[in-house]
């Protein structure tokens, strides 16, 4: 009989511990969710950083620009470095790395390997005063030492061999896409198996133009992943699931990507110039491809695609210029800070949609933390809303496909996983 009070005491203690743990969990938040922002303080263990070789913050919020002056860390009197991130990130999870001004000078781990993309740790909001920015302390083990230009040429030449499946050709074009100054860029053009066979000399092929061309066939240093478009297209063509096609990777302009790829509205105070970018694609890119490669010129054989802001450009290109593009791949379409209001206003004004459209979205676009749940739901609802708008505009159920993958996030790996589905839908044999 006397044991009951002890049992009750233990139960009460357990309940108190659980309540305390729940309260603690509620206090832990993502730094990205704080309106006042946060401060990163970095200790350089390598000793390589100095005023002539400072540290930069390269991340998913600045187009992975390794030398963005807006994200230059400042030196402190205690020999550490810091940067204040005070812009409104809308709670979107941030991935990042540190560099010394280039991906040939990115941070390394103790074994001399490139570090995986970093994420910010949760912080205890209950310990912050109103408006106080949390200070997050990090360490850099080492930085990559770049090879001299002569060594690079000796090792691989200016035009290194592309590590791709199948044949990829380079074509130089003038940039001039509005946001960027007139410089040259290399288009990357993947041709299907059999393209160069003499028996196919008179055969022409459908074509898919893809934005963010740097990430379509290869994973570049400092970029989270790639689309594996070459391997996927090759496998589907050889298995007879899709017809042979040509894929054109259109590279973005690096630091100017955000400005280039904003087709409607503004974001973070930046006015988009996506209309000028599409004008460049139609004036400079598409005509050169059609002259140099055996592509079918009709709209029904021409597709345009991309992810994130590249997806926004694909949607814009296919609807603003339906006489040129009859198919579209729109992956992870962003809401761009206004819950899709600017994009929805544009979409509702569209008079003609592409004949076929593939819309992809992940169930964890923002992140996998519990704090991301509401915004993850918003992005799924946004994709469904775009699909409904296409339906109301007359795109039939057989001509549009919405794919939401519950566990997928906002990454190249997720887009690569859905790319085969998109190709089957648009180019089924």
LINLINCOR-V911488 format. One record per backbone hydrogen bond with DSSP energy under -0.5 kcal/mol. CO is the residue of the C=O (numbers start at 1). NH is the residue of the N-H. Records with the same first field share a line. If there is no record, write none. Layout:
CO = NH ; NH
This chain:
1 = 4
2 = 6
3 = 7
4 = 8
5 = 9
6 = 10
7 = 11
8 = 12
9 = 13
10 = 14
11 = 15
12 = 16
13 = 17
14 = 18
15 = 19
16 = 20
17 = 21
18 = 22
19 = 23
20 = 24
21 = 25
22 = 26
23 = 27
24 = 28
27 = 29 ; 125
29 = 123
30 = 33
31 = 34
32 = 91
34 = 37
37 = 134
38 = 85
39 = 41 ; 136
40 = 83
41 = 138
42 = 44 ; 81
43 = 45 ; 140
44 = 47
50 = 53
53 = 50
55 = 73
56 = 58 ; 99
58 = 97
59 = 62 ; 64
62 = 65
64 = 66
65 = 68
66 = 101
67 = 69
68 = 71
69 = 72
71 = 57
74 = 82
76 = 79
80 = 76
81 = 42
82 = 74
83 = 40 ; 85
84 = 86
85 = 38
87 = 89
89 = 92
94 = 120
95 = 60
96 = 118
97 = 58
98 = 107
99 = 56
102 = 100 ; 105
103 = 106
105 = 100
106 = 144
107 = 115
108 = 142
109 = 112
113 = 109
118 = 96
121 = 31
123 = 29 ; 125
124 = 127
125 = 128
129 = 132
134 = 39 ; 136
135 = 137
136 = 41
138 = 43
139 = 141
140 = 45 ; 46
142 = 108
144 = 146
148 = 152
149 = 153
150 = 154
151 = 155
152 = 156 ; 157
153 = 157
158 = 160
162 = 164
164 = 166
166 = 168
167 = 191
169 = 189
171 = 187
173 = 185
177 = 179
181 = 176 ; 183
183 = 175
185 = 173 ; 187
187 = 171 ; 189
188 = 190 ; 249
189 = 169 ; 191
190 = 247
191 = 167
192 = 195
194 = 197
197 = 200
198 = 201
200 = 203
205 = 296
206 = 246
207 = 303
208 = 248
209 = 305
210 = 250
212 = 215
213 = 216 ; 217
215 = 227
216 = 229
218 = 220
220 = 223
228 = 232
229 = 233
230 = 234
231 = 235
232 = 236
233 = 237
234 = 238
235 = 239
236 = 241 ; 242
237 = 240
241 = 429
244 = 206
246 = 208
247 = 190 ; 249
248 = 210 ; 250
249 = 188 ; 251
250 = 212 ; 213
253 = 256
254 = 257
256 = 260
257 = 261
259 = 262 ; 273
261 = 263
262 = 274
265 = 272
267 = 270
269 = 271
270 = 267
273 = 277
274 = 278
275 = 279
276 = 280
277 = 281
278 = 282
279 = 283
280 = 284 ; 285
281 = 286
284 = 288
285 = 289
286 = 290
287 = 291
288 = 292
289 = 293
293 = 295
294 = 205
298 = 301
299 = 302 ; 326
301 = 207
302 = 326 ; 327
303 = 209
304 = 329
305 = 211
306 = 331
307 = 310
308 = 312
309 = 313
310 = 314
311 = 315
312 = 316
313 = 317
314 = 318
315 = 319
316 = 320
317 = 321
319 = 322
321 = 324 ; 325
326 = 355 ; 356
327 = 304
328 = 330 ; 358
329 = 306 ; 331
330 = 360
331 = 308
335 = 338 ; 340
338 = 341
340 = 344
341 = 345
342 = 346
343 = 347
344 = 348
345 = 349
346 = 349
347 = 350
356 = 328
357 = 359 ; 401
358 = 330 ; 360
359 = 403
360 = 332
361 = 405
362 = 365
364 = 410
365 = 410
366 = 93
369 = 372
370 = 373
372 = 376
373 = 377
374 = 378
375 = 379
376 = 380
377 = 381
378 = 382
379 = 383
380 = 384
381 = 385
382 = 386
383 = 387
384 = 388
385 = 389
386 = 390
387 = 391
388 = 392
389 = 393
390 = 395
391 = 394
394 = 396
396 = 399
397 = 400
399 = 357
401 = 359 ; 403
403 = 361 ; 405
404 = 406
405 = 363 ; 408
408 = 364
409 = 411
411 = 415
412 = 416
413 = 417
414 = 418
415 = 419
416 = 420
418 = 422
419 = 423
420 = 424
421 = 425
422 = 426
423 = 427
424 = 428
427 = 243
